[in-house]
Amino acid sequence: MEHYKYPKFVLVCLACFLLAFFVSNRLFRGDLAGWKLIISSDGLGYYAYLPAFLIDQDVTFHKVTERETKLLGYDRYKPAYLVKSGERVVNKYFVGEALLLLPFFLLATFFSWAGGIEMTGYSFFFQLFTGLGALFYLLLGLYYLKKIFQHLRIRPVLSAVILVTILLGTNLFYYSMWQPSMSHVYSFFAINGFLWFFCRSIQRPGITHMVLSGLFLGFTVLIRPTNGIVILLLPFLFNTGEEAH
């Protein structure tokens, strides 16, 4: 419908704004607020599976720890995300975010190989594509949220206002730009994807939408198990109104 072009236009504007802000504030700065620490803080733990398993084939995370020590420049650095379980050292964070970032990690691997850059998992292209991956999942999460609003028959203008408010009026913008390797953006994407495909399974019952809903729920829990509480929202999604397209 014509009136549903308002939220679509808002999403396009937000995508342009986010990309421009990311490029200007993360890629063209020489300090640690630039590209060098796009992967940082708790995000190091969520991300660590990718270089550890795909570059080092090292389930102990020993080589990853060495790279992080060099990256951060800390003496006697010990990653807080590594904990002991019996005699083994394990990553206390779950693998869901790493699975979502896998396509972007592979792109970074290809560009690093093509550019003759050392394959560390933390050089420019790995940092860049992690940041772009966060923006991709953020925008897709906003798109799914728009579709949920449409399913619930929320007025398009109000839907557009809510989308802008959620992005710019909450911590979502901060985590997408300044801490893009942390789990918040990926949880936002997975939860909204789960809720949207559940809505679709209500509108058009069938195996496809149920499978997709289950897949997104799996990602939701794999990112952070406490995200599973989202299933309590399901009763509020039953709406016999006009079908979304």
C-alpha positions, -999 to +999 in steps of 0.1 A: +000+000+000+011+036-007+010+047+029+035+020+039+061+038+019+068+061+049+086+035+070+104+022+039+117+057+031+127+062+068+147+029+067+165+040+035+174+074+052+186+056+083+208+032+063+225+062+045+230+080+078+244+050+096+268+042+067+280+078+065+285+080+102+304+048+104+327+057+075+334+092+088+338+083+125+354+048+125+375+046+093+391+080+091+404+083+126+439+075+137+431+070+174+417+039+191+381+052+186+387+045+149+388+012+130+416-004+151+393-014+180+360-020+162+363-055+178+367-046+215+355-051+250+332-081+256+329-083+218+364-099+218+349-129+234+319-132+211+342-128+180+371-150+193+356-182+179+362-171+143+400-165+144+405-193+169+387-220+148+391-208+112+426-193+113+444-210+141+424-243+145+431-237+182+403-245+207+424-233+236+423-197+223+460-194+231+470-178+198+440-155+199+451-143+234+485-135+220+470-114+192+447-096+215+477-088+238+495-073+209+464-054+197+456-039+231+491-034+243+484-047+278+510-064+299+500-098+313+467-096+295+442-124+304+409-123+284+380-121+308+359-142+285+381-173+290+372-194+321+382-228+334+357-257+332+375-286+349+408-289+332+398-270+301+397-234+292+365-224+275+349-192+261+321-182+285+302-164+257+280-183+232+287-189+195+256-173+180+271-139+171+302-156+156+279-176+133+261-145+121+295-128+115+309-158+096+300-145+061+317-111+069+347-129+084+351-149+051+349-116+031+376-101+053+397-132+048+394-129+010+402-092+009+432-097+033+445-125+011+440-105-021+457-075-005+486-095+009+478-086+045+487-109+073+458-131+083+455-122+120+417-119+123+422-084+137+437-064+109+419-037+089+395-058+068+385-080+098+377-049+118+359-032+088+337-061+080+328-067+116+315-031+117+297-035+084+282-068+096+268-050+127+252-024+105+237-050+082+221-069+110+209-036+126+191-026+095+176-060+089+164-060+125+147-026+119+132-040+087+117-070+106+104-046+133+087-025+106+070-057+093+059-065+128+043-031+132+026-036+099+012-069+110-001-052+142-017-025+120+002+003+136-002+035+116+027+039+091+036+074+103+037+062+139+057+032+128+083+054+111+086+076+142+090+046+164+118+032+142+138+064+144+132+067+181+143+032+188+175+037+168+185+072+180+168+074+213+181+042+229+216+026+233+211+007+200+229+034+181+258+034+205+262-004+203+260-004+165+286+023+161+310+022+191+307-014+203+296-033+171+312-065+182+290-068+213+259-089+213+232-062+214+227-055+177+227-092+169+201-100+196+180-071+182+181-087+147+175-123+158+146-114+182+128-093+156+134-120+129+119-146+152+089-125+160+083-115+124+084-151+110+061-161+139+037-134+127+040-148+091+032-183+104+000-169+119-009-151+087-001-180+064+003-213+084+029-235+068+062-253+074+084-226+058+076-198+082+076-221+112+111-234+103+124-198+098+108-188+131+125-217+148+158-209+131+157-173+144+148-185+179+178-207+178+201-178+169+183-157+196+192-182+223+227-190+209+236-153+211+225-150+247+204-177+264+185-151+285+171-138+252+148-168+252+124-148+274+111-133+242+087-162+238+065-144+264+057-119+237+041-144+214+005-141+227+005-104+218+012-111+181-021-128+173-039-103+152-067-111+128-065-077+111-053-069+076-025-091+064+010-076+059+027-078+025 
